[in-house]
Amino acid sequence: MRCLIPLTAIFLATAAFAAPPRTVTLQVQNMTCGTCPLVVRKALERVPGVSATTVDFDKKTATVTFDPDRVKPATLTEATTNAGFPSSLTSAP
């Protein structure tokens, strides 16, 4: 039990310095059918550090929430491009 106390303190100290999640919107090209948003969503969800993804077929956008310590927006656009759907960053609050 004595080992858990120092490990807990280390975890809490590390968590205090972690960056808050970041959300960006990507403009996604080439989405032409109802299956396309599923492919885009899966490609983004496979990126380590992504915690949430919503794809809007009508607006041709993907909204992605991620850990900025683990993922850069360029990695997100690369993931969609590699899946056949080039994208670009449209907003970053």
PDB file of N, CA, C and O in Angstrom:
ATOM      1  N   MET A   1       0.820  -1.197   0.000  1.00  0.00           N
ATOM      2  CA  MET A   1       0.000   0.000   0.000  1.00  0.00           C
ATOM      3  C   MET A   1       0.862   1.258   0.000  1.00  0.00           C
ATOM      4  O   MET A   1       0.467   2.286  -0.549  1.00  0.00           O
ATOM      5  N   ARG A   2       2.053   1.174   0.623  1.00  0.00           N
ATOM      6  CA  ARG A   2       2.931   2.339   0.668  1.00  0.00           C
ATOM      7  C   ARG A   2       3.375   2.758  -0.732  1.00  0.00           C
ATOM      8  O   ARG A   2       3.614   3.944  -0.957  1.00  0.00           O
ATOM      9  N   CYS A   3       3.493   1.840  -1.666  1.00  0.00           N
ATOM     10  CA  CYS A   3       3.920   2.163  -3.030  1.00  0.00           C
ATOM     11  C   CYS A   3       2.877   2.977  -3.781  1.00  0.00           C
ATOM     12  O   CYS A   3       3.226   3.789  -4.638  1.00  0.00           O
ATOM     13  N   LEU A   4       1.622   2.774  -3.474  1.00  0.00           N
ATOM     14  CA  LEU A   4       0.569   3.474  -4.192  1.00  0.00           C
ATOM     15  C   LEU A   4       0.554   4.967  -3.906  1.00  0.00           C
ATOM     16  O   LEU A   4       0.190   5.748  -4.785  1.00  0.00           O
ATOM     17  N   ILE A   5       0.924   5.373  -2.752  1.00  0.00           N
ATOM     18  CA  ILE A   5       0.883   6.798  -2.405  1.00  0.00           C
ATOM     19  C   ILE A   5       1.862   7.600  -3.265  1.00  0.00           C
ATOM     20  O   ILE A   5       1.449   8.604  -3.845  1.00  0.00           O
ATOM     21  N   PRO A   6       3.122   7.215  -3.376  1.00  0.00           N
ATOM     22  CA  PRO A   6       4.016   7.992  -4.228  1.00  0.00           C
ATOM     23  C   PRO A   6       3.596   7.948  -5.709  1.00  0.00           C
ATOM     24  O   PRO A   6       3.718   8.956  -6.405  1.00  0.00           O
ATOM     25  N   LEU A   7       3.116   6.825  -6.188  1.00  0.00           N
ATOM     26  CA  LEU A   7       2.680   6.737  -7.579  1.00  0.00           C
ATOM     27  C   LEU A   7       1.480   7.635  -7.836  1.00  0.00           C
ATOM     28  O   LEU A   7       1.387   8.268  -8.888  1.00  0.00           O
ATOM     29  N   THR A   8       0.569   7.690  -6.887  1.00  0.00           N
ATOM     30  CA  THR A   8      -0.594   8.563  -7.017  1.00  0.00           C
ATOM     31  C   THR A   8      -0.158  10.013  -7.046  1.00  0.00           C
ATOM     32  O   THR A   8      -0.679  10.791  -7.845  1.00  0.00           O
ATOM     33  N   ALA A   9       0.767  10.391  -6.213  1.00  0.00           N
ATOM     34  CA  ALA A   9       1.263  11.768  -6.184  1.00  0.00           C
ATOM     35  C   ALA A   9       1.926  12.135  -7.506  1.00  0.00           C
ATOM     36  O   ALA A   9       1.741  13.243  -8.009  1.00  0.00           O
ATOM     37  N   ILE A  10       2.696  11.209  -8.069  1.00  0.00           N
ATOM     38  CA  ILE A  10       3.343  11.458  -9.358  1.00  0.00           C
ATOM     39  C   ILE A  10       2.300  11.616 -10.447  1.00  0.00           C
ATOM     40  O   ILE A  10       2.411  12.515 -11.281  1.00  0.00           O
ATOM     41  N   PHE A  11       1.294  10.763 -10.456  1.00  0.00           N
ATOM     42  CA  PHE A  11       0.237  10.843 -11.467  1.00  0.00           C
ATOM     43  C   PHE A  11      -0.503  12.173 -11.371  1.00  0.00           C
ATOM     44  O   PHE A  11      -0.739  12.827 -12.387  1.00  0.00           O
ATOM     45  N   LEU A  12      -0.863  12.569 -10.173  1.00  0.00           N
ATOM     46  CA  LEU A  12      -1.584  13.828  -9.995  1.00  0.00           C
ATOM     47  C   LEU A  12      -0.728  15.027 -10.396  1.00  0.00           C
ATOM     48  O   LEU A  12      -1.238  15.982 -10.982  1.00  0.00           O
ATOM     49  N   ALA A  13       0.534  14.989 -10.093  1.00  0.00           N
ATOM     50  CA  ALA A  13       1.422  16.087 -10.477  1.00  0.00           C
ATOM     51  C   ALA A  13       1.560  16.163 -11.989  1.00  0.00           C
ATOM     52  O   ALA A  13       1.572  17.259 -12.549  1.00  0.00           O
ATOM     53  N   THR A  14       1.664  15.034 -12.654  1.00  0.00           N
ATOM     54  CA  THR A  14       1.769  14.999 -14.109  1.00  0.00           C
ATOM     55  C   THR A  14       0.480  15.468 -14.758  1.00  0.00           C
ATOM     56  O   THR A  14       0.517  16.211 -15.738  1.00  0.00           O
ATOM     57  N   ALA A  15      -0.653  15.048 -14.231  1.00  0.00           N
ATOM     58  CA  ALA A  15      -1.947  15.443 -14.792  1.00  0.00           C
ATOM     59  C   ALA A  15      -2.163  16.943 -14.694  1.00  0.00           C
ATOM     60  O   ALA A  15      -2.843  17.526 -15.538  1.00  0.00           O
ATOM     61  N   ALA A  16      -1.604  17.567 -13.690  1.00  0.00           N
ATOM     62  CA  ALA A  16      -1.776  19.004 -13.513  1.00  0.00           C
ATOM     63  C   ALA A  16      -1.104  19.786 -14.632  1.00  0.00           C
ATOM     64  O   ALA A  16      -1.520  20.905 -14.936  1.00  0.00           O
ATOM     65  N   PHE A  17      -0.071  19.216 -15.252  1.00  0.00           N
ATOM     66  CA  PHE A  17       0.657  19.902 -16.321  1.00  0.00           C
ATOM     67  C   PHE A  17       0.195  19.500 -17.712  1.00  0.00           C
ATOM     68  O   PHE A  17       0.704  20.036 -18.697  1.00  0.00           O
ATOM     69  N   ALA A  18      -0.741  18.586 -17.825  1.00  0.00           N
ATOM     70  CA  ALA A  18      -1.231  18.146 -19.134  1.00  0.00           C
ATOM     71  C   ALA A  18      -2.044  19.266 -19.786  1.00  0.00           C
ATOM     72  O   ALA A  18      -2.803  19.976 -19.127  1.00  0.00           O
ATOM     73  N   ALA A  19      -1.862  19.400 -21.090  1.00  0.00           N
ATOM     74  CA  ALA A  19      -2.609  20.428 -21.836  1.00  0.00           C
ATOM     75  C   ALA A  19      -4.076  20.026 -21.929  1.00  0.00           C
ATOM     76  O   ALA A  19      -4.385  18.838 -22.016  1.00  0.00           O
ATOM     77  N   PRO A  20      -4.985  20.999 -21.913  1.00  0.00           N
ATOM     78  CA  PRO A  20      -6.402  20.679 -22.077  1.00  0.00           C
ATOM     79  C   PRO A  20      -6.659  20.211 -23.501  1.00  0.00           C
ATOM     80  O   PRO A  20      -5.912  20.571 -24.412  1.00  0.00           O
ATOM     81  N   PRO A  21      -7.701  19.417 -23.708  1.00  0.00           N
ATOM     82  CA  PRO A  21      -8.021  18.965 -25.068  1.00  0.00           C
ATOM     83  C   PRO A  21      -8.264  20.164 -25.982  1.00  0.00           C
ATOM     84  O   PRO A  21      -8.702  21.227 -25.541  1.00  0.00           O
ATOM     85  N   ARG A  22      -7.972  19.967 -27.248  1.00  0.00           N
ATOM     86  CA  ARG A  22      -8.154  21.019 -28.254  1.00  0.00           C
ATOM     87  C   ARG A  22      -9.135  20.504 -29.301  1.00  0.00           C
ATOM     88  O   ARG A  22      -9.150  19.311 -29.604  1.00  0.00           O
ATOM     89  N   THR A  23      -9.949  21.390 -29.852  1.00  0.00           N
ATOM     90  CA  THR A  23     -10.900  21.019 -30.893  1.00  0.00           C
ATOM     91  C   THR A  23     -10.650  21.875 -32.125  1.00  0.00           C
ATOM     92  O   THR A  23     -10.511  23.095 -32.032  1.00  0.00           O
ATOM     93  N   VAL A  24     -10.596  21.218 -33.284  1.00  0.00           N
ATOM     94  CA  VAL A  24     -10.434  21.919 -34.557  1.00  0.00           C
ATOM     95  C   VAL A  24     -11.480  21.416 -35.542  1.00  0.00           C
ATOM     96  O   VAL A  24     -12.042  20.333 -35.375  1.00  0.00           O
ATOM     97  N   THR A  25     -11.729  22.214 -36.562  1.00  0.00           N
ATOM     98  CA  THR A  25     -12.625  21.813 -37.643  1.00  0.00           C
ATOM     99  C   THR A  25     -11.816  21.721 -38.928  1.00  0.00           C
ATOM    100  O   THR A  25     -11.040  22.618 -39.257  1.00  0.00           O
ATOM    101  N   LEU A  26     -12.011  20.625 -39.643  1.00  0.00           N
ATOM    102  CA  LEU A  26     -11.341  20.410 -40.917  1.00  0.00           C
ATOM    103  C   LEU A  26     -12.351  20.510 -42.049  1.00  0.00           C
ATOM    104  O   LEU A  26     -13.469  20.011 -41.926  1.00  0.00           O
ATOM    105  N   GLN A  27     -11.976  21.144 -43.139  1.00  0.00           N
ATOM    106  CA  GLN A  27     -12.773  21.136 -44.365  1.00  0.00           C
ATOM    107  C   GLN A  27     -12.319  19.908 -45.137  1.00  0.00           C
ATOM    108  O   GLN A  27     -11.138  19.792 -45.462  1.00  0.00           O
ATOM    109  N   VAL A  28     -13.226  18.992 -45.436  1.00  0.00           N
ATOM    110  CA  VAL A  28     -12.875  17.710 -46.037  1.00  0.00           C
ATOM    111  C   VAL A  28     -13.370  17.650 -47.485  1.00  0.00           C
ATOM    112  O   VAL A  28     -14.536  17.931 -47.762  1.00  0.00           O
ATOM    113  N   GLN A  29     -12.483  17.286 -48.394  1.00  0.00           N
ATOM    114  CA  GLN A  29     -12.823  17.171 -49.807  1.00  0.00           C
ATOM    115  C   GLN A  29     -13.175  15.730 -50.167  1.00  0.00           C
ATOM    116  O   GLN A  29     -12.877  14.796 -49.423  1.00  0.00           O
ATOM    117  N   ASN A  30     -13.807  15.573 -51.307  1.00  0.00           N
ATOM    118  CA  ASN A  30     -14.093  14.268 -51.926  1.00  0.00           C
ATOM    119  C   ASN A  30     -15.178  13.437 -51.245  1.00  0.00           C
ATOM    120  O   ASN A  30     -15.333  12.266 -51.591  1.00  0.00           O
ATOM    121  N   MET A  31     -15.928  13.981 -50.306  1.00  0.00           N
ATOM    122  CA  MET A  31     -17.014  13.211 -49.697  1.00  0.00           C
ATOM    123  C   MET A  31     -18.220  13.301 -50.627  1.00  0.00           C
ATOM    124  O   MET A  31     -18.823  14.364 -50.775  1.00  0.00           O
ATOM    125  N   THR A  32     -18.564  12.182 -51.247  1.00  0.00           N
ATOM    126  CA  THR A  32     -19.637  12.177 -52.240  1.00  0.00           C
ATOM    127  C   THR A  32     -20.789  11.229 -51.921  1.00  0.00           C
ATOM    128  O   THR A  32     -21.818  11.258 -52.596  1.00  0.00           O
ATOM    129  N   CYS A  33     -20.626  10.390 -50.897  1.00  0.00           N
ATOM    130  CA  CYS A  33     -21.696   9.438 -50.577  1.00  0.00           C
ATOM    131  C   CYS A  33     -21.803   9.261 -49.073  1.00  0.00           C
ATOM    132  O   CYS A  33     -20.980   9.778 -48.317  1.00  0.00           O
ATOM    133  N   GLY A  34     -22.801   8.545 -48.653  1.00  0.00           N
ATOM    134  CA  GLY A  34     -23.059   8.349 -47.227  1.00  0.00           C
ATOM    135  C   GLY A  34     -21.995   7.550 -46.503  1.00  0.00           C
ATOM    136  O   GLY A  34     -21.907   7.632 -45.278  1.00  0.00           O
ATOM    137  N   THR A  35     -21.187   6.785 -47.210  1.00  0.00           N
ATOM    138  CA  THR A  35     -20.132   6.000 -46.588  1.00  0.00           C
ATOM    139  C   THR A  35     -18.886   6.838 -46.322  1.00  0.00           C
ATOM    140  O   THR A  35     -18.114   6.527 -45.414  1.00  0.00           O
ATOM    141  N   CYS A  36     -18.685   7.876 -47.088  1.00  0.00           N
ATOM    142  CA  CYS A  36     -17.485   8.713 -46.964  1.00  0.00           C
ATOM    143  C   CYS A  36     -17.270   9.242 -45.539  1.00  0.00           C
ATOM    144  O   CYS A  36     -16.151   9.146 -45.035  1.00  0.00           O
ATOM    145  N   PRO A  37     -18.281   9.790 -44.871  1.00  0.00           N
ATOM    146  CA  PRO A  37     -18.050  10.278 -43.506  1.00  0.00           C
ATOM    147  C   PRO A  37     -17.585   9.179 -42.551  1.00  0.00           C
ATOM    148  O   PRO A  37     -16.819   9.448 -41.625  1.00  0.00           O
ATOM    149  N   LEU A  38     -18.037   7.958 -42.766  1.00  0.00           N
ATOM    150  CA  LEU A  38     -17.595   6.850 -41.909  1.00  0.00           C
ATOM    151  C   LEU A  38     -16.106   6.595 -42.091  1.00  0.00           C
ATOM    152  O   LEU A  38     -15.387   6.363 -41.119  1.00  0.00           O
ATOM    153  N   VAL A  39     -15.645   6.637 -43.331  1.00  0.00           N
ATOM    154  CA  VAL A  39     -14.228   6.416 -43.622  1.00  0.00           C
ATOM    155  C   VAL A  39     -13.387   7.532 -43.001  1.00  0.00           C
ATOM    156  O   VAL A  39     -12.346   7.265 -42.401  1.00  0.00           O
ATOM    157  N   VAL A  40     -13.834   8.774 -43.145  1.00  0.00           N
ATOM    158  CA  VAL A  40     -13.118   9.911 -42.572  1.00  0.00           C
ATOM    159  C   VAL A  40     -13.073   9.792 -41.054  1.00  0.00           C
ATOM    160  O   VAL A  40     -12.021   9.990 -40.447  1.00  0.00           O
ATOM    161  N   ARG A  41     -14.197   9.472 -40.443  1.00  0.00           N
ATOM    162  CA  ARG A  41     -14.253   9.348 -38.978  1.00  0.00           C
ATOM    163  C   ARG A  41     -13.300   8.258 -38.492  1.00  0.00           C
ATOM    164  O   ARG A  41     -12.557   8.466 -37.533  1.00  0.00           O
ATOM    165  N   LYS A  42     -13.320   7.102 -39.147  1.00  0.00           N
ATOM    166  CA  LYS A  42     -12.449   5.988 -38.748  1.00  0.00           C
ATOM    167  C   LYS A  42     -10.984   6.370 -38.892  1.00  0.00           C
ATOM    168  O   LYS A  42     -10.167   6.033 -38.035  1.00  0.00           O
ATOM    169  N   ALA A  43     -10.644   7.075 -39.979  1.00  0.00           N
ATOM    170  CA  ALA A  43      -9.251   7.489 -40.191  1.00  0.00           C
ATOM    171  C   ALA A  43      -8.792   8.405 -39.061  1.00  0.00           C
ATOM    172  O   ALA A  43      -7.669   8.274 -38.572  1.00  0.00           O
ATOM    173  N   LEU A  44      -9.646   9.325 -38.648  1.00  0.00           N
ATOM    174  CA  LEU A  44      -9.287  10.251 -37.570  1.00  0.00           C
ATOM    175  C   LEU A  44      -9.245   9.556 -36.212  1.00  0.00           C
ATOM    176  O   LEU A  44      -8.373   9.849 -35.393  1.00  0.00           O
ATOM    177  N   GLU A  45     -10.170   8.650 -35.970  1.00  0.00           N
ATOM    178  CA  GLU A  45     -10.201   7.937 -34.688  1.00  0.00           C
ATOM    179  C   GLU A  45      -8.986   7.041 -34.497  1.00  0.00           C
ATOM    180  O   GLU A  45      -8.638   6.717 -33.361  1.00  0.00           O
ATOM    181  N   ARG A  46      -8.340   6.636 -35.571  1.00  0.00           N
ATOM    182  CA  ARG A  46      -7.150   5.783 -35.477  1.00  0.00           C
ATOM    183  C   ARG A  46      -5.903   6.572 -35.059  1.00  0.00           C
ATOM    184  O   ARG A  46      -4.887   5.976 -34.702  1.00  0.00           O
ATOM    185  N   VAL A  47      -5.973   7.879 -35.101  1.00  0.00           N
ATOM    186  CA  VAL A  47      -4.823   8.705 -34.723  1.00  0.00           C
ATOM    187  C   VAL A  47      -4.709   8.700 -33.197  1.00  0.00           C
ATOM    188  O   VAL A  47      -5.646   9.110 -32.512  1.00  0.00           O
ATOM    189  N   PRO A  48      -3.578   8.243 -32.656  1.00  0.00           N
ATOM    190  CA  PRO A  48      -3.414   8.248 -31.197  1.00  0.00           C
ATOM    191  C   PRO A  48      -3.516   9.667 -30.649  1.00  0.00           C
ATOM    192  O   PRO A  48      -2.857  10.585 -31.137  1.00  0.00           O
ATOM    193  N   GLY A  49      -4.355   9.832 -29.626  1.00  0.00           N
ATOM    194  CA  GLY A  49      -4.551  11.136 -29.013  1.00  0.00           C
ATOM    195  C   GLY A  49      -5.867  11.793 -29.379  1.00  0.00           C
ATOM    196  O   GLY A  49      -6.271  12.771 -28.750  1.00  0.00           O
ATOM    197  N   VAL A  50      -6.548  11.258 -30.403  1.00  0.00           N
ATOM    198  CA  VAL A  50      -7.868  11.793 -30.781  1.00  0.00           C
ATOM    199  C   VAL A  50      -8.898  11.206 -29.826  1.00  0.00           C
ATOM    200  O   VAL A  50      -8.956   9.991 -29.636  1.00  0.00           O
ATOM    201  N   SER A  51      -9.714  12.076 -29.224  1.00  0.00           N
ATOM    202  CA  SER A  51     -10.712  11.601 -28.261  1.00  0.00           C
ATOM    203  C   SER A  51     -12.140  11.659 -28.788  1.00  0.00           C
ATOM    204  O   SER A  51     -13.005  10.938 -28.291  1.00  0.00           O
ATOM    205  N   ALA A  52     -12.407  12.505 -29.789  1.00  0.00           N
ATOM    206  CA  ALA A  52     -13.765  12.591 -30.346  1.00  0.00           C
ATOM    207  C   ALA A  52     -13.695  13.122 -31.777  1.00  0.00           C
ATOM    208  O   ALA A  52     -12.865  13.968 -32.112  1.00  0.00           O
ATOM    209  N   THR A  53     -14.594  12.595 -32.605  1.00  0.00           N
ATOM    210  CA  THR A  53     -14.660  13.026 -34.002  1.00  0.00           C
ATOM    211  C   THR A  53     -16.109  13.040 -34.450  1.00  0.00           C
ATOM    212  O   THR A  53     -16.853  12.088 -34.213  1.00  0.00           O
ATOM    213  N   THR A  54     -16.505  14.131 -35.104  1.00  0.00           N
ATOM    214  CA  THR A  54     -17.830  14.239 -35.706  1.00  0.00           C
ATOM    215  C   THR A  54     -17.637  14.701 -37.145  1.00  0.00           C
ATOM    216  O   THR A  54     -16.938  15.680 -37.405  1.00  0.00           O
ATOM    217  N   VAL A  55     -18.262  13.985 -38.077  1.00  0.00           N
ATOM    218  CA  VAL A  55     -18.141  14.338 -39.493  1.00  0.00           C
ATOM    219  C   VAL A  55     -19.517  14.749 -40.006  1.00  0.00           C
ATOM    220  O   VAL A  55     -20.500  14.035 -39.809  1.00  0.00           O
ATOM    221  N   ASP A  56     -19.579  15.901 -40.661  1.00  0.00           N
ATOM    222  CA  ASP A  56     -20.825  16.419 -41.221  1.00  0.00           C
ATOM    223  C   ASP A  56     -20.749  16.335 -42.744  1.00  0.00           C
ATOM    224  O   ASP A  56     -20.021  17.095 -43.382  1.00  0.00           O
ATOM    225  N   PHE A  57     -21.506  15.404 -43.317  1.00  0.00           N
ATOM    226  CA  PHE A  57     -21.486  15.194 -44.764  1.00  0.00           C
ATOM    227  C   PHE A  57     -21.993  16.424 -45.513  1.00  0.00           C
ATOM    228  O   PHE A  57     -21.408  16.815 -46.523  1.00  0.00           O
ATOM    229  N   ASP A  58     -23.057  17.028 -45.038  1.00  0.00           N
ATOM    230  CA  ASP A  58     -23.644  18.185 -45.728  1.00  0.00           C
ATOM    231  C   ASP A  58     -22.695  19.384 -45.773  1.00  0.00           C
ATOM    232  O   ASP A  58     -22.601  20.067 -46.792  1.00  0.00           O
ATOM    233  N   LYS A  59     -21.998  19.634 -44.675  1.00  0.00           N
ATOM    234  CA  LYS A  59     -21.075  20.770 -44.616  1.00  0.00           C
ATOM    235  C   LYS A  59     -19.671  20.402 -45.099  1.00  0.00           C
ATOM    236  O   LYS A  59     -18.830  21.275 -45.311  1.00  0.00           O
ATOM    237  N   LYS A  60     -19.429  19.100 -45.269  1.00  0.00           N
ATOM    238  CA  LYS A  60     -18.100  18.596 -45.683  1.00  0.00           C
ATOM    239  C   LYS A  60     -17.027  18.997 -44.667  1.00  0.00           C
ATOM    240  O   LYS A  60     -15.952  19.476 -45.025  1.00  0.00           O
ATOM    241  N   THR A  61     -17.357  18.783 -43.381  1.00  0.00           N
ATOM    242  CA  THR A  61     -16.421  19.117 -42.312  1.00  0.00           C
ATOM    243  C   THR A  61     -16.252  17.948 -41.347  1.00  0.00           C
ATOM    244  O   THR A  61     -17.084  17.044 -41.270  1.00  0.00           O
ATOM    245  N   ALA A  62     -15.154  18.002 -40.624  1.00  0.00           N
ATOM    246  CA  ALA A  62     -14.909  17.065 -39.525  1.00  0.00           C
ATOM    247  C   ALA A  62     -14.453  17.895 -38.331  1.00  0.00           C
ATOM    248  O   ALA A  62     -13.535  18.707 -38.443  1.00  0.00           O
ATOM    249  N   THR A  63     -15.097  17.685 -37.196  1.00  0.00           N
ATOM    250  CA  THR A  63     -14.715  18.359 -35.964  1.00  0.00           C
ATOM    251  C   THR A  63     -14.011  17.329 -35.097  1.00  0.00           C
ATOM    252  O   THR A  63     -14.554  16.261 -34.813  1.00  0.00           O
ATOM    253  N   VAL A  64     -12.795  17.664 -34.679  1.00  0.00           N
ATOM    254  CA  VAL A  64     -11.949  16.690 -33.989  1.00  0.00           C
ATOM    255  C   VAL A  64     -11.455  17.273 -32.673  1.00  0.00           C
ATOM    256  O   VAL A  64     -10.942  18.391 -32.627  1.00  0.00           O
ATOM    257  N   THR A  65     -11.618  16.495 -31.598  1.00  0.00           N
ATOM    258  CA  THR A  65     -11.081  16.852 -30.291  1.00  0.00           C
ATOM    259  C   THR A  65      -9.906  15.924 -30.017  1.00  0.00           C
ATOM    260  O   THR A  65     -10.004  14.709 -30.186  1.00  0.00           O
ATOM    261  N   PHE A  66      -8.786  16.517 -29.588  1.00  0.00           N
ATOM    262  CA  PHE A  66      -7.568  15.726 -29.435  1.00  0.00           C
ATOM    263  C   PHE A  66      -6.675  16.294 -28.345  1.00  0.00           C
ATOM    264  O   PHE A  66      -6.877  17.413 -27.874  1.00  0.00           O
ATOM    265  N   ASP A  67      -5.691  15.508 -27.955  1.00  0.00           N
ATOM    266  CA  ASP A  67      -4.691  15.901 -26.966  1.00  0.00           C
ATOM    267  C   ASP A  67      -3.548  16.590 -27.719  1.00  0.00           C
ATOM    268  O   ASP A  67      -2.825  15.930 -28.466  1.00  0.00           O
ATOM    269  N   PRO A  68      -3.371  17.901 -27.536  1.00  0.00           N
ATOM    270  CA  PRO A  68      -2.337  18.613 -28.292  1.00  0.00           C
ATOM    271  C   PRO A  68      -0.910  18.213 -27.913  1.00  0.00           C
ATOM    272  O   PRO A  68       0.035  18.543 -28.630  1.00  0.00           O
ATOM    273  N   ASP A  69      -0.747  17.509 -26.799  1.00  0.00           N
ATOM    274  CA  ASP A  69       0.574  16.993 -26.443  1.00  0.00           C
ATOM    275  C   ASP A  69       0.935  15.764 -27.268  1.00  0.00           C
ATOM    276  O   ASP A  69       2.108  15.406 -27.376  1.00  0.00           O
ATOM    277  N   ARG A  70      -0.073  15.121 -27.849  1.00  0.00           N
ATOM    278  CA  ARG A  70       0.163  13.889 -28.609  1.00  0.00           C
ATOM    279  C   ARG A  70      -0.081  14.030 -30.106  1.00  0.00           C
ATOM    280  O   ARG A  70       0.453  13.251 -30.896  1.00  0.00           O
ATOM    281  N   VAL A  71      -0.885  15.020 -30.503  1.00  0.00           N
ATOM    282  CA  VAL A  71      -1.296  15.149 -31.906  1.00  0.00           C
ATOM    283  C   VAL A  71      -1.171  16.597 -32.357  1.00  0.00           C
ATOM    284  O   VAL A  71      -1.492  17.522 -31.611  1.00  0.00           O
ATOM    285  N   LYS A  72      -0.707  16.780 -33.568  1.00  0.00           N
ATOM    286  CA  LYS A  72      -0.675  18.101 -34.197  1.00  0.00           C
ATOM    287  C   LYS A  72      -1.741  18.119 -35.293  1.00  0.00           C
ATOM    288  O   LYS A  72      -2.023  17.077 -35.885  1.00  0.00           O
ATOM    289  N   PRO A  73      -2.336  19.276 -35.573  1.00  0.00           N
ATOM    290  CA  PRO A  73      -3.355  19.342 -36.628  1.00  0.00           C
ATOM    291  C   PRO A  73      -2.876  18.790 -37.976  1.00  0.00           C
ATOM    292  O   PRO A  73      -3.673  18.228 -38.726  1.00  0.00           O
ATOM    293  N   ALA A  74      -1.609  18.941 -38.286  1.00  0.00           N
ATOM    294  CA  ALA A  74      -1.087  18.403 -39.541  1.00  0.00           C
ATOM    295  C   ALA A  74      -1.232  16.883 -39.604  1.00  0.00           C
ATOM    296  O   ALA A  74      -1.413  16.317 -40.682  1.00  0.00           O
ATOM    297  N   THR A  75      -1.153  16.231 -38.459  1.00  0.00           N
ATOM    298  CA  THR A  75      -1.338  14.780 -38.413  1.00  0.00           C
ATOM    299  C   THR A  75      -2.777  14.412 -38.757  1.00  0.00           C
ATOM    300  O   THR A  75      -3.027  13.382 -39.382  1.00  0.00           O
ATOM    301  N   LEU A  76      -3.714  15.249 -38.352  1.00  0.00           N
ATOM    302  CA  LEU A  76      -5.130  14.994 -38.648  1.00  0.00           C
ATOM    303  C   LEU A  76      -5.399  15.127 -40.147  1.00  0.00           C
ATOM    304  O   LEU A  76      -6.071  14.283 -40.740  1.00  0.00           O
ATOM    305  N   THR A  77      -4.871  16.187 -40.754  1.00  0.00           N
ATOM    306  CA  THR A  77      -5.080  16.365 -42.195  1.00  0.00           C
ATOM    307  C   THR A  77      -4.370  15.270 -42.980  1.00  0.00           C
ATOM    308  O   THR A  77      -4.851  14.844 -44.030  1.00  0.00           O
ATOM    309  N   GLU A  78      -3.246  14.820 -42.482  1.00  0.00           N
ATOM    310  CA  GLU A  78      -2.532  13.714 -43.129  1.00  0.00           C
ATOM    311  C   GLU A  78      -3.356  12.430 -43.070  1.00  0.00           C
ATOM    312  O   GLU A  78      -3.397  11.673 -44.039  1.00  0.00           O
ATOM    313  N   ALA A  79      -4.011  12.185 -41.937  1.00  0.00           N
ATOM    314  CA  ALA A  79      -4.826  10.971 -41.775  1.00  0.00           C
ATOM    315  C   ALA A  79      -5.986  10.949 -42.766  1.00  0.00           C
ATOM    316  O   ALA A  79      -6.257   9.914 -43.375  1.00  0.00           O
ATOM    317  N   THR A  80      -6.674  12.081 -42.936  1.00  0.00           N
ATOM    318  CA  THR A  80      -7.796  12.102 -43.890  1.00  0.00           C
ATOM    319  C   THR A  80      -7.289  11.995 -45.323  1.00  0.00           C
ATOM    320  O   THR A  80      -7.899  11.318 -46.149  1.00  0.00           O
ATOM    321  N   THR A  81      -6.184  12.656 -45.619  1.00  0.00           N
ATOM    322  CA  THR A  81      -5.606  12.594 -46.969  1.00  0.00           C
ATOM    323  C   THR A  81      -5.206  11.168 -47.314  1.00  0.00           C
ATOM    324  O   THR A  81      -5.465  10.702 -48.423  1.00  0.00           O
ATOM    325  N   ASN A  82      -4.581  10.478 -46.378  1.00  0.00           N
ATOM    326  CA  ASN A  82      -4.179   9.087 -46.615  1.00  0.00           C
ATOM    327  C   ASN A  82      -5.383   8.174 -46.823  1.00  0.00           C
ATOM    328  O   ASN A  82      -5.262   7.123 -47.452  1.00  0.00           O
ATOM    329  N   ALA A  83      -6.537   8.566 -46.303  1.00  0.00           N
ATOM    330  CA  ALA A  83      -7.766   7.791 -46.496  1.00  0.00           C
ATOM    331  C   ALA A  83      -8.487   8.177 -47.793  1.00  0.00           C
ATOM    332  O   ALA A  83      -9.539   7.621 -48.107  1.00  0.00           O
ATOM    333  N   GLY A  84      -7.924   9.125 -48.540  1.00  0.00           N
ATOM    334  CA  GLY A  84      -8.520   9.533 -49.814  1.00  0.00           C
ATOM    335  C   GLY A  84      -9.374  10.784 -49.737  1.00  0.00           C
ATOM    336  O   GLY A  84     -10.089  11.114 -50.683  1.00  0.00           O
ATOM    337  N   PHE A  85      -9.299  11.483 -48.607  1.00  0.00           N
ATOM    338  CA  PHE A  85     -10.121  12.682 -48.399  1.00  0.00           C
ATOM    339  C   PHE A  85      -9.231  13.833 -47.912  1.00  0.00           C
ATOM    340  O   PHE A  85      -9.129  14.073 -46.709  1.00  0.00           O
ATOM    341  N   PRO A  86      -8.591  14.542 -48.844  1.00  0.00           N
ATOM    342  CA  PRO A  86      -7.745  15.671 -48.429  1.00  0.00           C
ATOM    343  C   PRO A  86      -8.543  16.652 -47.583  1.00  0.00           C
ATOM    344  O   PRO A  86      -9.731  16.871 -47.821  1.00  0.00           O
ATOM    345  N   SER A  87      -7.882  17.238 -46.597  1.00  0.00           N
ATOM    346  CA  SER A  87      -8.569  18.193 -45.729  1.00  0.00           C
ATOM    347  C   SER A  87      -7.635  19.332 -45.390  1.00  0.00           C
ATOM    348  O   SER A  87      -6.420  19.246 -45.568  1.00  0.00           O
ATOM    349  N   SER A  88      -8.234  20.402 -44.896  1.00  0.00           N
ATOM    350  CA  SER A  88      -7.458  21.545 -44.442  1.00  0.00           C
ATOM    351  C   SER A  88      -8.116  22.090 -43.180  1.00  0.00           C
ATOM    352  O   SER A  88      -9.318  21.936 -42.966  1.00  0.00           O
ATOM    353  N   LEU A  89      -7.312  22.718 -42.369  1.00  0.00           N
ATOM    354  CA  LEU A  89      -7.778  23.288 -41.111  1.00  0.00           C
ATOM    355  C   LEU A  89      -8.587  24.533 -41.399  1.00  0.00           C
ATOM    356  O   LEU A  89      -8.110  25.439 -42.083  1.00  0.00           O
ATOM    357  N   THR A  90      -9.837  24.592 -40.874  1.00  0.00           N
ATOM    358  CA  THR A  90     -10.675  25.766 -41.094  1.00  0.00           C
ATOM    359  C   THR A  90     -10.857  26.584 -39.839  1.00  0.00           C
ATOM    360  O   THR A  90     -11.027  27.801 -39.922  1.00  0.00           O
ATOM    361  N   SER A  91     -10.825  25.951 -38.672  1.00  0.00           N
ATOM    362  CA  SER A  91     -10.959  26.725 -37.444  1.00  0.00           C
ATOM    363  C   SER A  91     -10.241  26.037 -36.310  1.00  0.00           C
ATOM    364  O   SER A  91     -10.161  24.810 -36.249  1.00  0.00           O
ATOM    365  N   ALA A  92      -9.728  26.840 -35.426  1.00  0.00           N
ATOM    366  CA  ALA A  92      -9.057  26.332 -34.235  1.00  0.00           C
ATOM    367  C   ALA A  92      -9.314  27.319 -33.099  1.00  0.00           C
ATOM    368  O   ALA A  92      -8.639  28.343 -32.999  1.00  0.00           O
ATOM    369  N   PRO A  93     -10.299  27.008 -32.236  1.00  0.00           N
ATOM    370  CA  PRO A  93     -10.597  27.933 -31.134  1.00  0.00           C
ATOM    371  C   PRO A  93      -9.432  28.091 -30.180  1.00  0.00           C
ATOM    372  O   PRO A  93      -9.530  28.836 -29.204  1.00  0.00           O
TER     373      PRO A  93
END
